């Protein structure tokens, strides 16, 4: 036990210790609510603002896709958060598209979009979120290499200019 405690100060934890047990408790407390909803919600419902809900949701998805692209382009560590949000929105979109579409050709389209577009893209976003630090590190190495190349070119130009000045001085010295 004492050895474990000595090793722990160097351990980097992504979240405080209270987060895991608190969220397990919240998940367990939510299960009865899910059961209640499953038994009491109507099988069919009409939504007053159905179109606005979907358009608003899809605009949020577009914003997260764009944010993920922006952070990835900039090599920003926040890409992991944006990709996580995007993956979540894509999975939710696939789920609700499929379960809210009535049987028929529209349901086939919803299932195909979920299986071929939304869920695979969600998997890519999860991959980005899991490997975001590696992507940022690679981007930083690329920027460092560019900076080194620019420095090397500037040094080379300075050496060339100094050599040209010396050569010019020699030529001028011979002319006198």
C-alpha positions as CSV (number, residue, x, y, z in Angstrom):
1,X,0.0,0.0,0.0
2,X,2.8,2.4,0.9
3,X,4.5,1.7,-2.5
4,X,1.2,2.5,-4.3
5,X,0.9,5.8,-2.5
6,X,4.4,6.7,-3.4
7,X,3.7,6.1,-7.1
8,X,0.4,7.9,-7.2
9,X,1.7,11.5,-6.9
10,X,3.3,11.1,-10.3
11,X,0.1,9.6,-11.8
12,X,-1.6,11.9,-14.1
13,X,-5.4,11.5,-13.7
14,X,-7.7,12.9,-16.4
15,X,-10.5,13.5,-13.9
16,X,-10.8,13.9,-10.1
17,X,-11.3,10.7,-8.2
18,X,-14.9,11.5,-7.3
19,X,-16.1,11.6,-10.9
20,X,-16.2,7.8,-11.5
21,X,-18.3,6.8,-8.5
22,X,-20.5,9.8,-8.9
23,X,-21.3,9.0,-12.5
24,X,-21.8,5.3,-11.7
25,X,-24.4,6.4,-9.1
26,X,-26.0,8.8,-11.6
27,X,-26.2,6.0,-14.2
28,X,-27.8,3.6,-11.7
29,X,-30.3,6.2,-10.5
30,X,-31.3,6.9,-14.1
31,X,-32.3,3.3,-14.8
32,X,-35.6,3.5,-12.9
33,X,-36.4,6.7,-14.8
34,X,-35.8,4.9,-18.1
35,X,-38.1,2.1,-16.9
36,X,-40.8,4.6,-15.9
37,X,-40.6,6.3,-19.3
38,X,-40.8,3.0,-21.1
39,X,-44.0,2.1,-19.3
40,X,-45.7,5.5,-19.4
41,X,-44.8,7.4,-22.6
42,X,-47.3,7.1,-25.4
43,X,-46.3,4.9,-28.4
44,X,-47.1,7.7,-30.8
45,X,-46.8,11.4,-30.3
46,X,-47.2,14.5,-32.5
47,X,-44.6,17.2,-32.1
48,X,-45.6,20.7,-32.6
49,X,-42.1,21.9,-33.7
50,X,-40.9,18.7,-35.3
51,X,-39.2,20.4,-38.3
52,X,-37.6,23.0,-36.1
53,X,-36.2,20.4,-33.8
54,X,-34.6,18.4,-36.7
55,X,-33.3,21.5,-38.5
56,X,-31.9,22.9,-35.3
57,X,-30.2,19.6,-34.4
58,X,-28.7,19.3,-37.8
59,X,-27.4,22.9,-37.7
60,X,-25.7,22.0,-34.4
61,X,-24.2,19.0,-36.1
62,X,-22.9,21.1,-38.9
63,X,-21.4,23.5,-36.4
64,X,-19.6,20.6,-34.6
65,X,-18.4,19.2,-37.9
66,X,-17.0,22.6,-38.8
67,X,-15.4,23.1,-35.3
68,X,-13.8,19.7,-35.5
69,X,-12.4,20.6,-39.0
70,X,-11.1,23.9,-37.7
71,X,-9.4,22.5,-34.7
72,X,-7.9,19.7,-36.7
73,X,-6.6,22.2,-39.3
74,X,-5.0,24.4,-36.6
75,X,-3.6,21.4,-34.8
76,X,-5.4,22.4,-31.6
77,X,-5.8,19.9,-28.8
78,X,-9.5,21.0,-28.5
79,X,-10.0,18.8,-31.6
80,X,-10.6,15.8,-29.2
81,X,-13.5,17.6,-27.5
82,X,-15.0,18.7,-30.7
83,X,-14.7,15.2,-32.3
84,X,-16.3,13.7,-29.2
85,X,-19.2,16.1,-29.4
86,X,-19.5,15.4,-33.1
87,X,-19.5,11.6,-32.6
88,X,-22.2,11.9,-30.0
89,X,-24.4,14.1,-32.3
90,X,-23.9,11.7,-35.2
91,X,-24.9,8.6,-33.1
92,X,-27.9,10.4,-31.7
93,X,-28.9,11.6,-35.2
94,X,-28.7,8.0,-36.5
95,X,-30.7,6.7,-33.6
96,X,-33.5,9.2,-33.8
97,X,-33.6,9.1,-37.6
98,X,-34.2,5.4,-37.6
99,X,-36.6,5.2,-34.6
100,X,-38.8,8.1,-35.7
101,X,-39.2,7.2,-39.3
102,X,-42.3,5.2,-40.2
103,X,-41.9,1.9,-42.0
104,X,-41.4,2.1,-45.8
105,X,-38.9,3.6,-48.2
106,X,-38.0,6.5,-45.9
107,X,-37.0,4.0,-43.1
108,X,-34.8,2.2,-45.6
109,X,-33.1,5.5,-46.4
110,X,-32.7,6.3,-42.7
111,X,-31.2,2.9,-41.9
112,X,-28.8,3.2,-44.9
113,X,-27.7,6.7,-43.9
114,X,-27.1,5.6,-40.3
115,X,-25.2,2.5,-41.3
116,X,-23.2,3.9,-44.2
117,X,-22.6,7.5,-43.2
118,X,-23.5,8.7,-39.7
119,X,-22.2,5.7,-37.6
120,X,-18.9,5.3,-39.6
121,X,-18.3,9.0,-39.4
122,X,-19.0,8.8,-35.6
123,X,-16.3,6.0,-35.4
124,X,-13.9,8.3,-37.3
125,X,-14.6,11.1,-34.8
126,X,-14.0,8.7,-31.8
127,X,-10.7,7.8,-33.4
128,X,-9.8,11.4,-33.8
129,X,-10.7,12.0,-30.2
130,X,-8.6,9.1,-29.0
131,X,-5.7,10.1,-31.1
132,X,-5.9,13.9,-30.9
133,X,-2.8,14.3,-28.9
134,X,-0.8,12.3,-31.5
135,X,-2.3,14.5,-34.3
136,X,-1.3,17.6,-32.4
137,X,2.2,16.3,-31.7
138,X,2.6,15.5,-35.4
139,X,1.4,19.0,-36.4
140,X,3.9,20.5,-33.9
141,X,6.7,18.5,-35.4
142,X,5.7,19.7,-38.8
143,X,5.7,23.3,-37.7
144,X,9.1,22.8,-35.9
145,X,10.5,21.3,-39.1
146,X,9.2,24.3,-41.2
147,X,10.7,26.7,-38.7
148,X,14.1,24.9,-38.8
149,X,14.0,24.9,-42.6
150,X,13.3,28.6,-42.6
151,X,16.1,29.2,-40.1
152,X,18.5,27.0,-42.2
153,X,17.6,29.0,-45.3
154,X,18.1,32.3,-43.5
155,X,21.5,31.1,-42.2
156,X,22.5,30.0,-45.7
157,X,21.4,33.3,-47.1
158,X,23.5,35.2,-44.5
159,X,26.5,33.0,-45.2
160,X,26.1,33.6,-49.0
161,X,25.7,37.4,-48.4
162,X,28.8,37.4,-46.1
163,X,30.8,35.4,-48.7
164,X,29.7,37.8,-51.5
165,X,30.7,40.8,-49.3
166,X,34.1,39.3,-48.7
167,X,34.6,38.5,-52.4
168,X,33.5,42.0,-53.3
169,X,36.0,43.4,-50.8
170,X,38.8,41.3,-52.3
171,X,37.8,42.5,-55.8
172,X,37.8,46.1,-54.7
173,X,41.1,45.6,-52.9
174,X,42.7,44.3,-56.2
175,X,41.3,47.3,-58.2
176,X,43.1,49.9,-56.0
